[in-house]
């Protein structure tokens, strides 16, 4: 097993925050402390650091599973209903799919170990860049490009007109492209 260092956990914070935001409907985000869920995930991982996988893909899968469990706990508390194992499994699958959409937004390279490492680093960079966008731009870009919502759906969810929604996405992507350069896939 690889040695887990605090610095590496810090690198995962923004990425896990991005994945958590992608799984919680905008209406529920004000009722769930997503930063607390991410912090709990990092604490859980730190406490189990002796089992930290060596392979980068396995690390990501492991962290997403811990995040899914913690998000499920928070959503269960919110809904105060009985445990639904199918919902828990679907949340894990949704986190995996979100991770795939993040990777798809990045330039696609070859499938070599070094290209996997580069894409993982780009995913961290994307999460950092998204966290620095104004909240409305970040939400619009995440809903449209990372959750696959149509422009109309994004506008409805955000309570904005179509033109305003398109402007938020355009400005957000322009800023991301300036920040990330060629790592971000062109439209």
C-alpha positions as CSV (number, residue, x, y, z in Angstrom):
1,X,0.0,0.0,0.0
2,X,1.1,3.5,-0.7
3,X,1.9,5.9,2.1
4,X,-0.8,8.6,2.5
5,X,0.4,12.1,3.3
6,X,-1.7,15.0,4.5
7,X,-0.6,17.0,1.5
8,X,-2.1,14.4,-0.8
9,X,-5.4,14.5,1.1
10,X,-5.5,18.3,0.6
11,X,-5.2,17.8,-3.1
12,X,-8.3,15.6,-3.1
13,X,-10.4,18.1,-1.1
14,X,-11.6,20.3,-4.1
15,X,-12.1,17.3,-6.3
16,X,-14.3,15.6,-3.7
17,X,-16.1,18.8,-3.2
18,X,-16.8,19.0,-6.9
19,X,-18.1,15.5,-7.0
20,X,-20.3,16.1,-3.9
21,X,-21.8,19.2,-5.5
22,X,-22.6,17.2,-8.6
23,X,-24.6,14.6,-6.7
24,X,-26.7,16.9,-4.5
25,X,-29.6,18.8,-6.1
26,X,-29.1,22.6,-5.9
27,X,-32.2,22.9,-3.7
28,X,-30.7,20.5,-1.1
29,X,-27.2,22.1,-1.1
30,X,-28.3,24.7,1.5
31,X,-29.6,22.0,3.8
32,X,-26.5,19.8,3.7
33,X,-23.0,20.8,4.8
34,X,-21.1,19.5,1.8
35,X,-17.8,20.8,3.1
36,X,-18.5,18.9,6.3
37,X,-19.2,15.7,4.3
38,X,-15.9,16.1,2.4
39,X,-14.1,16.8,5.6
40,X,-15.6,13.6,7.1
41,X,-14.6,11.7,4.0
42,X,-11.0,12.9,4.3
43,X,-10.9,12.1,8.0
44,X,-12.3,8.6,7.3
45,X,-9.6,8.1,4.7
46,X,-6.9,9.3,7.0
47,X,-8.0,7.0,9.7
48,X,-7.8,4.1,7.2
49,X,-4.6,5.3,5.6
50,X,-2.9,1.9,6.1
51,X,-5.2,0.6,3.4
52,X,-4.6,3.4,1.0
53,X,-4.3,2.0,-2.6
54,X,-1.1,2.4,-4.5
55,X,-2.8,2.7,-7.9
56,X,-4.2,6.2,-8.7
57,X,-7.4,4.8,-10.3
58,X,-8.0,2.6,-7.2
59,X,-7.4,5.6,-4.9
60,X,-10.0,7.6,-6.7
61,X,-12.5,4.8,-6.6
62,X,-11.8,4.3,-2.9
63,X,-12.3,7.9,-2.1
64,X,-15.5,8.1,-4.2
65,X,-16.9,5.1,-2.3
66,X,-16.2,6.8,1.1
67,X,-17.7,10.0,-0.2
68,X,-20.8,8.1,-1.4
69,X,-21.2,6.5,2.0
70,X,-20.9,9.9,3.8
71,X,-23.3,11.6,1.3
72,X,-25.8,8.8,1.7
73,X,-25.7,9.2,5.5
74,X,-26.3,13.0,5.2
75,X,-29.2,12.5,2.7
76,X,-30.7,9.8,4.9
77,X,-30.6,12.2,7.9
78,X,-32.3,14.8,5.7
79,X,-35.0,12.5,4.5
80,X,-35.3,10.5,7.7
81,X,-36.6,7.5,5.9
82,X,-35.5,3.9,6.0
83,X,-32.3,2.7,4.4
84,X,-32.6,2.2,0.7
85,X,-29.7,0.1,-0.6
86,X,-30.6,0.7,-4.2
87,X,-30.3,4.5,-3.6
88,X,-26.9,4.0,-2.0
89,X,-25.7,1.9,-4.9
90,X,-27.1,4.5,-7.4
91,X,-25.2,7.2,-5.6
92,X,-21.9,5.3,-5.9
93,X,-22.7,4.8,-9.6
94,X,-23.6,8.5,-10.0
95,X,-20.3,9.5,-8.4
96,X,-18.4,7.2,-10.8
97,X,-20.3,8.7,-13.7
98,X,-19.6,12.3,-12.5
99,X,-15.9,11.4,-12.3
100,X,-16.1,10.2,-15.9
101,X,-17.8,13.4,-17.0
102,X,-15.0,15.4,-15.3
103,X,-12.5,13.4,-17.3
104,X,-14.4,13.8,-20.5
105,X,-14.3,17.6,-20.1
106,X,-10.5,17.3,-20.1
107,X,-8.4,16.6,-23.2
108,X,-8.5,13.0,-24.1
109,X,-5.1,11.4,-24.3
110,X,-3.8,7.9,-24.7
111,X,-4.6,5.1,-22.2
112,X,-1.1,4.8,-20.7
113,X,-0.2,5.0,-17.0
114,X,1.4,8.4,-17.5
115,X,-1.7,9.7,-19.3
116,X,-3.9,8.5,-16.4
117,X,-1.6,10.4,-14.0
118,X,-1.8,13.5,-16.2
119,X,-5.7,13.3,-16.4
120,X,-5.8,12.9,-12.6
121,X,-3.7,16.0,-12.2
122,X,-5.9,17.9,-14.7
123,X,-9.0,16.8,-12.7
124,X,-7.6,18.3,-9.6
125,X,-6.8,21.5,-11.5
126,X,-10.3,21.6,-12.9
127,X,-11.8,21.2,-9.5
128,X,-9.6,24.0,-8.2
129,X,-10.5,26.2,-11.2
130,X,-14.2,25.6,-10.8
131,X,-14.0,26.4,-7.1
132,X,-12.6,29.8,-8.0
133,X,-15.5,30.7,-10.3
134,X,-18.3,33.0,-9.1
135,X,-21.0,30.7,-7.6
136,X,-23.6,31.2,-10.3
137,X,-21.1,30.5,-13.1
138,X,-19.7,27.4,-11.3
139,X,-23.2,26.0,-10.8
140,X,-24.2,26.7,-14.4
141,X,-21.1,25.0,-15.8
142,X,-21.3,22.1,-13.4
143,X,-25.0,21.5,-14.2
144,X,-24.6,21.8,-18.0
145,X,-21.2,20.2,-18.7
146,X,-20.7,17.9,-15.7
147,X,-24.3,16.8,-15.0
148,X,-25.5,16.9,-18.6
149,X,-28.4,19.2,-18.0
150,X,-29.8,21.0,-21.0
151,X,-29.6,24.8,-21.1
152,X,-33.3,25.0,-20.4
153,X,-33.0,22.7,-17.4
154,X,-30.1,24.8,-16.0
155,X,-32.1,27.9,-16.4
156,X,-35.1,26.4,-14.7
157,X,-33.0,25.1,-11.8
158,X,-31.2,28.4,-11.3
159,X,-34.3,30.5,-11.9
160,X,-32.7,32.3,-14.9
161,X,-33.7,33.1,-18.4
162,X,-32.2,31.2,-21.2
163,X,-29.9,34.0,-22.4
164,X,-28.7,34.7,-18.8
165,X,-28.0,31.0,-18.3
166,X,-26.0,30.8,-21.6
167,X,-24.0,33.9,-20.6
168,X,-23.1,32.3,-17.2
169,X,-21.9,29.2,-18.9
170,X,-20.0,31.1,-21.6
171,X,-18.2,33.3,-19.1
172,X,-17.5,30.4,-16.8
173,X,-16.0,28.3,-19.6
174,X,-14.0,31.3,-20.9
175,X,-12.4,31.7,-17.4
176,X,-11.7,28.0,-17.2
177,X,-10.0,28.0,-20.5
178,X,-7.8,30.9,-19.5
179,X,-7.0,29.1,-16.3
180,X,-6.4,25.7,-17.7
181,X,-5.3,26.3,-21.2
182,X,-5.2,23.4,-23.6
183,X,-6.1,20.8,-20.9
184,X,-9.8,21.7,-21.2
185,X,-11.5,20.2,-24.3
186,X,-12.6,22.8,-26.8
187,X,-16.4,23.0,-27.5
